[in-house]
Amino acid sequence: MDLGSPIAPRAASRTGRSPVLLGLAGDSASGKSTLSRGIEYVLGVERVGRVCTDDYHLHDRAARARLGITPLAPEANRMDLMVDHLRTLASGAPVTKPTYDHQAGTFGAEESIEPGEIVIVEGLLPLADRRSRDAIDVAVFVEPAEELRHRWKLERDVFERGYAPAEVVAELKRRAPDAARYVHPQRDFADIVVRFERRPDAVSDAPLSARLGVRPTLPYPGLRELIGSLAGRPRPPIRWSTTTDARGPVSVLEIDGDCSPDIGAEIEDVIWSELHPDDRLQRDRIGIVRRPGHGEERSESLALTQLLIVAFLVGHFDGAFDL
């Protein structure tokens, strides 16, 4: 498989602009769909095309069990077809793609995807192949604390996919080597790394905190000033710092789970003003967490994370799509 094939030059989509592809990678039950739903609402649902890269699994669940393989390995996925489809969407043309039913563990009918102004590409392996990375404009890796991810997977797979708890635990153990080998290395190719966790002193049902590592440095002086104004508190609920790694500078934004709605709203206002919102954008739907068996709840750290990713898109690709 040629990992270095050049991609075709971008063409204009039916909107008259080249689509922007946002890639969301992460392990199973890491929160990718929850994160992407809010981003979709911020951008406007009718503007967004969505691709789940899990639809490109090569084998259904029963076949994987017989073969003793997991869906996390690239060779267990139709990577060439996925790359071809991402390139096509990036050029502004629609695709007809396979679908995978997670509840049944089988393949469904094909579906057509229009690129719109932005395409959200989410799944286990969107950044695992150099060719797919070349087609993606902004790459996000989602890595919650493993204790959280395990709990989320248990809740989701039991309530929504009909697994027994013991089956989920066994599957987590079986997948761990492939996750370490194929999924986690995608972190190194991300423009934004999102981590949800609880503060060490927090109770078990406390709202989650978020930590964002973003490159390059976010160009939002209004947001910097607002966060700086909180610095005099004993423990400000939102903190900004900078660091460097092997790839260069990284901005680090930490948002405590117990950040008050008032402070969250003030920071949202600063970010929101950058987006020039219109009536197609649904601010009231950001930050919504759906937990199987628990209904919906609002998370300030999730809302700010979703808005910041959109702000990064708008700031980095000014004029790529209308906001």
C-alpha distance (Angstrom), angle and dihedral (degrees) to the residues before:
residue distance angle dihedral
M1 . . .
D2 3.79 . .
L3 3.80 108.2 .
G4 3.80 94.7 -179.3
S5 3.81 103.5 55.1
P6 3.81 111.7 138.0
I7 3.77 118.5 -116.6
A8 3.77 123.8 -129.3
P9 3.83 118.8 -98.0
R10 3.79 114.1 -89.5
A11 3.78 116.1 -94.6
A12 3.77 128.1 -162.3
S13 3.80 117.1 -90.4
R14 3.78 124.7 -135.6
T15 3.83 86.4 -83.4
G16 3.80 90.2 62.5
R17 3.81 93.2 -110.2
S18 3.77 133.4 86.8
P19 3.81 110.9 -98.9
V20 3.79 118.1 -112.3
L21 3.81 115.0 -133.8
L22 3.81 118.1 -147.8
G23 3.80 113.4 -166.1
L24 3.82 120.4 -156.4
A25 3.80 113.6 -171.1
G26 3.78 130.2 177.4
D27 3.76 145.9 121.0
S28 3.79 123.1 -71.1
A29 3.84 113.1 -65.0
S30 3.81 92.9 6.8
G31 3.82 92.7 134.4
K32 3.81 99.8 -97.9
S33 3.80 95.1 136.1
T34 3.80 93.3 45.8
L35 3.80 90.1 51.2
S36 3.80 94.1 45.6
R37 3.81 95.0 48.5
G38 3.80 91.9 61.8
I39 3.80 91.8 45.0
E40 3.79 88.8 52.5
Y41 3.80 91.4 51.8
V42 3.81 91.8 48.9
L43 3.79 92.3 51.2
G44 3.80 95.0 42.0
V45 3.81 120.5 -96.9
E46 3.80 95.1 -118.9
R47 3.80 90.8 57.7
V48 3.79 95.9 55.2
G49 3.79 133.4 83.6
R50 3.80 117.4 -164.8
V51 3.79 131.2 -151.0
C52 3.80 124.1 -177.1
T53 3.79 107.6 -159.0
D54 3.82 89.6 -155.5
D55 3.82 85.0 76.2
Y56 3.80 86.9 73.7
H57 3.81 94.8 65.9
L58 3.78 109.7 138.4
H59 3.81 95.9 -146.8
D60 3.78 134.3 35.9
R61 3.80 121.0 -122.0
A62 3.81 95.7 -92.1
A63 3.81 92.4 50.0
R64 3.79 91.9 49.1
A65 3.79 89.7 52.3
R66 3.81 91.2 51.5
L67 3.80 91.9 47.3
G68 3.81 94.2 43.9
I69 3.82 93.6 -128.0
T70 3.80 135.3 126.5
P71 3.83 127.7 -133.9
L72 3.81 90.2 -120.3
A73 3.81 95.6 81.0
P74 3.83 115.3 89.4
E75 3.81 90.5 -133.7
A76 3.82 88.2 60.8
N77 3.81 89.5 60.6
R78 3.78 136.6 64.7
M79 3.79 92.3 -112.6
D80 3.82 95.9 162.6
L81 3.80 91.4 54.8
M82 3.82 91.6 46.0
V83 3.81 91.1 51.7
D84 3.80 91.2 48.0
H85 3.80 91.3 51.3
L86 3.81 94.2 47.3
R87 3.79 90.4 50.6
T88 3.78 90.2 49.6
L89 3.81 92.8 49.4
A90 3.80 90.3 46.7
S91 3.79 88.2 55.8
G92 3.80 90.1 56.0
A93 3.81 98.3 -105.2
P94 3.82 127.1 121.7
V95 3.80 124.9 -114.9
T96 3.78 136.6 -154.8
K97 3.77 107.8 -136.9
P98 3.80 139.7 179.3
T99 3.80 122.0 -102.0
Y100 3.79 131.7 -145.4
D101 3.80 122.9 -153.3
H102 3.81 107.0 -143.5
Q103 3.78 93.2 -168.7
A104 3.81 94.8 54.6
G105 3.79 96.6 28.8
T106 3.81 90.8 -132.1
F107 3.78 138.1 104.5
G108 3.79 121.4 -93.6
A109 3.79 135.4 -161.0
E110 3.79 118.7 -54.7
E111 3.80 117.4 -99.0
S112 3.79 134.3 -153.7
I113 3.80 119.7 -125.5
E114 3.81 124.2 -160.3
P115 3.80 113.0 -155.8
G116 3.80 97.2 -137.9
E117 3.80 115.1 179.2
I118 3.79 93.9 -51.4
V119 3.79 133.6 20.9
I120 3.81 120.2 -153.6
V121 3.81 109.3 -150.5
E122 3.80 111.4 -168.7
G123 3.76 134.9 168.6
L124 3.77 147.4 85.3
L125 3.81 99.4 -55.9
P126 3.83 114.7 19.6
L127 3.83 91.3 125.5
A128 3.80 98.4 37.4
D129 3.81 95.5 92.2
R130 3.79 122.9 58.7
R131 3.78 91.1 -139.0
S132 3.82 93.5 56.3
R133 3.81 90.2 45.9
D134 3.80 88.5 54.8
A135 3.80 89.7 56.6
I136 3.83 94.1 48.9
D137 3.79 118.8 83.3
V138 3.80 101.4 -166.5
A139 3.80 120.6 23.9
V140 3.82 123.5 -159.2
F141 3.80 126.2 -173.5
V142 3.81 117.8 -161.0
E143 3.81 116.3 -154.4
P144 3.80 115.9 166.0
A145 3.76 119.7 -177.3
E146 3.81 106.5 -74.0
E147 3.81 92.7 -121.0
L148 3.80 88.6 59.0
R149 3.78 94.7 45.0
H150 3.79 91.9 50.7
R151 3.80 90.6 51.3
W152 3.81 92.4 47.0
K153 3.79 91.6 49.6
L154 3.77 91.6 48.7
E155 3.81 92.3 50.1
R156 3.80 94.5 44.7
D157 3.79 98.6 43.5
V158 3.80 93.8 45.4
F159 3.82 98.3 42.7
E160 3.82 99.8 34.0
R161 3.81 107.3 23.4
G162 3.78 103.1 36.1
Y163 3.81 100.0 -118.3
A164 3.78 124.0 148.4
P165 3.83 113.0 -119.2
A166 3.81 92.1 -115.1
E167 3.82 89.7 54.4
V168 3.80 91.5 54.2
V169 3.80 92.9 49.5
A170 3.81 91.0 49.0
E171 3.81 91.3 48.2
L172 3.81 91.9 51.3
K173 3.79 89.9 54.5
R174 3.80 92.8 45.6
R175 3.79 93.1 50.6
A176 3.81 96.9 45.2
P177 3.85 97.4 91.3
D178 3.82 93.4 48.9
A179 3.81 90.9 44.8
A180 3.80 90.0 54.8
R181 3.79 92.0 45.7
Y182 3.80 102.3 42.2
V183 3.81 112.9 11.5
H184 3.80 105.6 40.7
P185 3.85 96.3 50.1
Q186 3.82 88.6 65.3
R187 3.79 86.1 76.3
D188 3.80 89.0 77.7
F189 3.81 91.1 62.1
A190 3.81 96.8 48.8
D191 3.79 125.2 112.0
I192 3.81 89.1 -158.8
V193 3.81 127.2 29.3
V194 3.81 114.6 -163.3
R195 3.80 121.4 -163.4
F196 3.79 124.9 -178.8
E197 3.79 118.3 -164.3
R198 3.79 144.1 141.9
R199 3.76 122.1 -102.6
P200 3.82 110.3 -106.3
D201 3.81 91.2 -114.1
A202 3.82 95.3 46.0
V203 3.78 124.7 111.5
S204 3.79 118.3 -113.4
D205 3.81 96.0 -99.3
A206 3.82 96.2 42.0
P207 3.82 117.6 127.4
L208 3.79 113.1 -90.5
S209 3.78 124.3 -103.9
A210 3.80 121.9 -136.5
R211 3.79 131.4 -143.7
L212 3.79 119.6 -166.3
G213 3.77 124.1 -167.7
V214 3.81 107.7 -166.0
R215 3.80 133.1 -176.4
P216 2.93 131.3 -131.1
T217 3.81 103.6 26.9
L218 3.80 110.1 -84.9
P219 3.83 109.8 -107.1
Y220 3.80 99.4 -142.0
P221 3.83 111.4 120.1
G222 3.82 92.7 174.2
L223 3.77 90.5 58.1
R224 3.80 91.8 45.6
E225 3.79 91.1 52.3
L226 3.79 92.9 49.3
I227 3.80 93.1 49.2
G228 3.80 89.4 45.7
S229 3.80 89.7 55.8
L230 3.83 88.6 62.1
A231 3.78 93.9 54.0
G232 3.82 94.8 95.7
R233 3.79 93.3 67.3
P234 3.83 120.1 99.7
R235 3.81 88.9 -114.1
P236 3.80 112.5 4.1
P237 3.81 110.5 -148.2
I238 3.81 92.1 -132.4
R239 3.79 122.8 40.5
W240 3.79 132.7 -175.4
S241 3.80 126.1 -158.5
T242 3.78 139.3 153.0
T243 3.77 132.6 -133.7
T244 3.78 139.5 160.6
D245 3.77 134.5 -125.9
A246 3.80 135.6 177.4
R247 3.82 91.2 -66.2
G248 3.80 97.4 47.2
P249 3.82 138.9 -101.8
V250 3.80 121.4 8.9
S251 3.79 128.8 -170.5
V252 3.81 113.0 -145.1
L253 3.79 120.0 -155.8
E254 3.81 118.6 -175.1
I255 3.81 119.9 -166.7
D256 3.79 118.3 -171.9
G257 3.77 117.3 -135.9
D258 3.81 90.4 -129.1
C259 3.80 92.5 55.3
S260 3.79 103.6 141.3
P261 3.82 119.0 -111.2
D262 3.82 89.0 -121.3
I263 3.80 93.6 57.9
G264 3.80 90.9 40.2
A265 3.80 90.9 52.6
E266 3.81 91.7 48.6
I267 3.79 91.5 53.3
E268 3.79 91.2 43.1
D269 3.81 88.4 55.0
V270 3.80 90.9 55.4
I271 3.81 92.6 49.8
W272 3.80 93.2 40.1
S273 3.80 91.5 54.6
E274 3.82 88.4 59.5
L275 3.80 90.6 58.2
H276 3.83 98.3 58.2
P277 3.81 89.4 -138.1
D278 3.78 124.9 -150.0
D279 3.80 133.4 -173.7
R280 3.81 92.1 -78.1
L281 3.79 91.7 69.9
Q282 3.82 118.7 83.7
R283 3.76 110.0 -153.1
D284 3.80 92.9 171.2
R285 3.83 91.3 65.8
I286 3.78 98.2 57.4
G287 3.78 120.8 100.9
I288 3.80 93.6 27.9
V289 3.80 115.3 146.8
R290 3.80 118.9 -164.4
R291 3.78 112.8 -159.8
P292 3.81 117.6 -173.7
G293 3.77 108.1 -111.9
H294 3.83 92.6 9.6
G295 3.81 105.7 67.4
E296 3.80 124.3 -141.4
E297 3.79 129.4 -30.2
R298 3.79 135.9 172.7
S299 3.82 123.1 -112.2
E300 3.80 119.4 -167.6
S301 3.80 92.1 -162.7
L302 3.82 91.4 52.3
A303 3.81 92.5 47.0
L304 3.79 92.2 52.0
T305 3.80 91.4 45.3
Q306 3.80 91.6 52.7
L307 3.80 92.5 47.8
L308 3.79 93.0 46.9
I309 3.79 92.1 53.3
V310 3.79 89.9 51.9
A311 3.82 90.3 46.3
F312 3.80 88.7 51.8
L313 3.80 89.6 52.8
V314 3.78 93.0 48.6
G315 3.79 94.2 44.0
H316 3.79 95.1 45.3
F317 3.80 96.6 42.9
D318 3.78 102.3 32.7
G319 3.78 108.2 -176.9
A320 3.81 95.0 13.5
F321 3.79 89.6 112.9
D322 3.80 135.2 3.0
L323 3.78 119.5 -98.0
